[in-house]
């Protein structure tokens, strides 16, 4: 009897030690993953900066001429080149470039004459607003259609939803935007047309976040809010349809693979409701890859959706990069490219962190 008590005491004493070791392993695993993520981010960002630096040096556009003009004398040209640091060795120029970017200095725009970081802070909220609404539309429509198509594999709902998704993914987005403007703005008058606001509301509210839908609510200007919403709905719907097509296709593919697994067959044999089998079990196991797909889709929208912003006269980063390229303002083009690249890196990092929380297996040491 005493021997049994001793065993129980030994087990009881060992349990806190085992729990402590488990917590230590979890903490150590978390920090190890964190270090790997940070190293990966630093390496990716460093590569991005190196590539943009090289592009800025090898393109057949002379930044000095862009500043001094074609008719400047040789002395003026050499003086400007020296002040811009372009007469130094490339490795020195790259070091200066890294230092400037680290301090948030992306250079000065040749066209606007203002710091590029300031220009981007002015135009990026418009892209953020449009991309966020578009990805919400894409997720709310794409995930259910993908799951429904997979659950009805080979039947008419699958065929109809696949055609709907393929059209959205295959049709050029600029053509879709032009048709949407022609039908809903020019013909039916349901849309408020291009731009973020009607002319009458331009400058009507003081910016807080730069996102008009939020700023108008903060400033208690419901008329500006509804006008801004009327302007953003059509381009957000176009981009949302494009996003929905991709998300739907990937969701359907993930679900088809998951629905073939043995545990799904077992659940069905046990008499579990099909709705529960599809949404609770199969869909629950595709959330990790689906998070990555949604993050990539969102990052692509944050590129600025150049063609859509141009068609709808949306003053976002896509239109900013396009107009800078047409004006041979390469400082602005490269600055915008860096911001877009950082958006990709940041969203991939957030997706990685998110599915470590969603997937219990990823948190194991």
C-alpha positions in Angstrom: 0.0 0.0 0.0 2.8 2.4 0.9 4.5 1.5 -2.3 1.4 2.7 -4.3 1.4 6.0 -2.3 5.1 6.5 -3.1 4.5 5.9 -6.9 1.6 8.5 -6.7 3.9 11.0 -5.0 6.6 10.4 -7.6 4.2 11.0 -10.4 2.8 14.0 -8.7 6.2 15.5 -8.3 7.2 14.7 -11.9 4.1 16.3 -13.4 5.1 20.0 -12.6 8.6 19.3 -13.9 7.2 17.8 -17.1 4.8 20.8 -17.5 7.7 23.2 -16.9 9.8 21.4 -19.6 6.8 21.5 -22.0 6.4 25.3 -21.5 10.1 25.8 -21.9 10.0 23.8 -25.2 7.1 25.8 -26.4 8.8 29.1 -25.6 12.0 28.0 -27.2 10.2 26.8 -30.3 8.3 30.1 -30.5 11.5 32.2 -30.3 13.3 29.9 -32.8 10.5 30.4 -35.3 10.5 34.2 -34.6 14.2 34.4 -35.3 13.8 32.4 -38.5 10.9 34.7 -39.6 12.9 37.8 -38.8 16.0 36.5 -40.7 13.8 35.6 -43.7 12.2 39.1 -43.7 15.5 40.8 -43.4 16.9 38.7 -46.2 13.9 39.3 -48.4 13.8 43.1 -47.8 17.6 43.3 -48.4 17.1 41.5 -51.7 14.3 43.8 -52.7 16.4 46.9 -51.9 19.3 45.5 -53.8 17.2 44.8 -56.9 15.5 48.2 -56.9 18.9 49.8 -56.5 20.3 48.0 -59.5 17.3 48.8 -61.5 17.7 52.4 -60.7 21.3 52.3 -62.0 21.0 50.1 -65.1 17.8 51.6 -66.7 18.5 53.7 -69.8 17.4 56.9 -68.1 19.9 59.4 -66.7 18.6 60.8 -63.3 21.0 63.7 -63.6 19.5 64.8 -66.9 16.1 64.5 -65.3 17.2 67.1 -62.8 19.3 69.5 -64.8 17.6 69.2 -68.2 19.0 68.3 -71.6 20.5 71.7 -72.3 22.6 72.0 -69.1 26.4 72.6 -69.5 28.9 69.9 -68.7 30.0 71.8 -65.5 26.4 71.9 -64.3 25.9 68.3 -65.1 29.0 67.2 -63.2 28.1 69.3 -60.2 24.6 67.8 -60.0 26.1 64.3 -60.4 28.4 64.9 -57.5 25.7 66.3 -55.3 23.5 63.3 -56.1 26.4 61.0 -55.2 26.4 59.3 -58.5 30.1 59.7 -59.0 30.9 57.4 -56.1 31.5 53.6 -56.4 28.4 51.5 -56.6 28.9 49.8 -53.2 29.1 53.2 -51.6 26.0 54.3 -53.3 24.2 51.2 -52.2 25.3 51.8 -48.6 23.9 55.3 -48.7 20.7 54.0 -50.3 20.2 51.5 -47.5 20.8 54.2 -44.9 18.3 56.5 -46.6 15.6 53.9 -46.8 16.2 52.8 -43.2 15.4 56.4 -42.2 12.3 56.5 -44.4 13.9 58.6 -47.1 12.9 57.3 -50.5 14.3 60.4 -52.3 12.5 63.3 -53.9 10.1 63.2 -56.8 11.4 65.0 -59.9 7.8 65.8 -60.9 6.2 66.9 -57.7 9.4 68.2 -56.0 8.2 66.7 -52.7 9.6 63.7 -50.8 8.4 60.4 -52.3 7.5 59.0 -48.8 5.2 62.0 -48.4 3.6 61.4 -51.8 3.1 57.7 -51.0 1.5 58.5 -47.6 -0.9 60.7 -49.5 -1.9 58.1 -52.2 -1.6 54.8 -50.3 -4.8 55.2 -48.2 -6.9 55.3 -51.4 -5.4 52.0 -52.5 -5.8 50.5 -49.0 -9.4 51.5 -48.9 -10.1 50.0 -52.4 -8.1 46.8 -51.8 -9.6 46.1 -48.4 -13.2 46.4 -49.7 -12.3 44.3 -52.7 -10.7 41.5 -50.7 -13.7 41.4 -48.4 -15.9 41.0 -51.4 -13.6 38.3 -52.7 -13.5 36.3 -49.5 -17.3 36.6 -48.8 -18.1 35.3 -52.3 -15.1 33.2 -53.2 -14.9 30.9 -50.1 -18.6 29.8 -50.2 -18.6 29.3 -53.9 -15.4 27.3 -53.8 -16.8 25.1 -51.0 -20.2 24.7 -52.7 -18.5 23.7 -56.0 -16.3 21.1 -54.3 -19.2 19.7 -52.3 -21.2 19.3 -55.5 -18.3 18.0 -57.6 -19.3 16.9 -61.1 -22.9 18.2 -60.7 -24.5 21.3 -62.2 -23.7 23.7 -59.3 -20.0 22.8 -59.7 -20.1 23.5 -63.4 -22.0 26.8 -63.1 -19.7 28.1 -60.3 -16.6 27.0 -62.1 -17.6 28.9 -65.2 -18.5 32.0 -63.1 -15.0 31.8 -61.5 -13.1 31.1 -64.7 -14.7 34.2 -66.4 -13.6 36.4 -63.6 -10.1 35.1 -63.6 -9.7 35.0 -67.4 -11.3 38.3 -68.5 -8.8 41.2 -68.5 -9.6 43.4 -65.5 -9.3 46.6 -67.6 -11.9 45.4 -70.0 -14.2 44.3 -67.1 -13.8 47.8 -65.6 -14.6 49.6 -68.9 -17.7 47.4 -69.4 -18.8 48.0 -65.8 -18.4 51.8 -66.3 -20.3 51.7 -69.6 -23.2 49.7 -68.1 -23.6 50.9 -64.6 -22.4 54.5 -65.0 -23.1 55.6 -68.6 -26.2 53.5 -69.3 -28.0 52.8 -66.1 -26.6 55.6 -63.9 -26.3 53.3 -60.9 -22.7 54.2 -60.2 -21.3 57.6 -59.1 -18.5 57.3 -61.7 -14.7 57.7 -61.6 -12.8 59.3 -58.8 -13.1 59.0 -55.0 -15.6 61.8 -54.5 -17.9 64.1 -56.4 -16.3 67.5 -57.2 -18.7 69.2 -54.8 -17.2 67.2 -51.9 -13.5 67.5 -52.8 -11.7 68.9 -49.8 -14.9 69.0 -47.7 -13.3 67.1 -44.8 -10.0 67.3 -43.1 -8.1 64.1 -43.5 -7.4 62.0 -40.4 -6.5 58.5 -41.7 -6.7 59.3 -45.4 -9.4 56.7 -45.8 -12.5 58.8 -46.8 -15.1 56.3 -45.6 -13.5 56.4 -42.1 -12.7 60.1 -42.1 -16.2 61.1 -43.1 -17.6 59.1 -40.2 -15.1 60.6 -37.7 -16.0 64.1 -39.0 -19.7 63.3 -38.9 -20.3 64.0 -42.5 -22.8 61.4 -43.7 -23.3 63.0 -47.1 -19.6 62.7 -47.8 -19.6 59.1 -46.6 -22.5 58.0 -48.9 -20.9 59.8 -51.8 -17.5 58.1 -51.2 -19.3 54.7 -50.8 -21.1 55.3 -54.1 -17.8 55.9 -55.8 -15.9 53.0 -54.4 -18.5 50.3 -54.9 -18.0 49.8 -58.6 -14.2 49.5 -58.7 -14.3 47.4 -55.5 -16.9 45.1 -57.1 -14.7 44.7 -60.2 -11.6 43.9 -58.2 -13.7 41.8 -55.8 -14.9 39.7 -58.7 -11.4 39.2 -59.9 -10.3 38.2 -56.4 -13.3 36.0 -55.8 -12.4 34.0 -59.0 -8.9 33.2 -57.7 -10.0 32.5 -54.1 -12.9 30.3 -55.3 -10.7 28.2 -57.6 -8.1 27.7 -54.8 -10.8 26.9 -52.2 -12.4 24.3 -54.5 -9.0 22.7 -55.2 -8.2 22.5 -51.5 -11.7 21.1 -50.6 -11.6 18.4 -53.3 -8.3 17.1 -51.9 -9.7 17.2 -48.3 -13.0 15.5 -49.2 -11.1 12.5 -50.5 -9.5 11.8 -47.1 -10.4 8.7 -45.1 -11.6 10.6 -42.1 -14.2 12.3 -44.3 -15.4 8.9 -45.4 -15.5 7.7 -41.8 -17.6 10.7 -40.8 -20.1 10.0 -43.5 -20.3 6.3 -42.7 -21.1 7.3 -39.1 -24.1 9.2 -40.4 -22.8 12.7 -39.7 -24.7 15.5 -41.5 -23.1 16.4 -44.9 -23.2 20.1 -44.0 -21.2 19.4 -40.8 -18.8 17.1 -42.7 -18.1 19.8 -45.3 -17.9 22.9 -43.2 -16.7 21.7 -39.8 -14.2 19.0 -40.8 -13.1 19.5 -44.4 -13.2 23.3 -44.4 -11.6 23.4 -41.0 -8.5 21.6 -42.3 -8.0 24.0 -45.3 -7.9 27.2 -43.4 -4.1 27.2 -43.2 -3.4 27.2 -47.0 -6.5 29.4 -47.5 -5.0 32.1 -45.2 -1.9 32.2 -47.5 -4.1 32.5 -50.6 -6.1 35.4 -49.1 -2.9 37.1 -48.0 -1.4 36.8 -51.5 -4.6 38.1 -53.0 -4.7 41.1 -50.7 -1.0 41.9 -51.4 -1.7 41.8 -55.1 -4.5 44.3 -54.6 -2.3 46.5 -52.6 0.1 46.7 -55.6 -2.3 49.3 -56.6 -4.3 47.4 -59.2 -2.7 49.8 -61.8 -5.2 49.3 -64.6 -8.3 49.5 -62.4 -7.1 52.6 -60.7 -6.3 54.2 -64.1 -9.7 53.3 -65.5 -11.6 54.6 -62.5 -9.3 57.6 -62.0 -8.6 56.3 -58.5 -5.8 58.3 -57.0 -3.9 55.4 -55.4 -0.4 54.0 -55.5 -1.0 52.2 -58.8 -1.9 55.4 -60.6 1.0 57.1 -58.9 3.5 54.6 -60.1 2.0 54.7 -63.6 2.1 58.5 -63.9 5.6 58.5 -62.5 6.8 56.0 -65.1 5.2 58.0 -67.9 7.0 61.1 -66.6 10.3 59.2 -66.3 10.3 59.9 -62.6 12.3 56.8 -61.6 12.8 57.8 -58.0 9.1 57.7 -57.5 8.7 54.5 -59.4 11.4 52.7 -57.3 10.0 54.2 -54.1 6.5 52.9 -55.0 8.0 49.5 -55.9 9.7 49.3 -52.5 6.4 50.0 -50.7 4.6 47.4 -52.7 7.4 44.9 -52.0 7.2 45.6 -48.3 3.4 45.1 -48.4 4.0 41.6 -49.8 6.6 40.8 -47.2 4.4 42.2 -44.3 1.3 40.3 -45.4 3.2 37.0 -45.8 4.6 37.4 -42.4 1.1 38.1 -40.9 -0.2 35.1 -42.7 2.5 33.0 -41.3 1.8 34.2 -37.8 -2.0 33.7 -38.3 -1.8 30.1 -39.3 0.5 29.3 -36.4 -2.4 30.4 -34.3 -5.1 28.6 -36.4 -3.2 25.3 -36.8 -2.4 23.7 -33.4 0.2 21.4 -35.0 2.2 24.4 -36.0 2.7 25.5 -32.4 4.2 22.2 -31.3 7.9 22.2 -30.6 
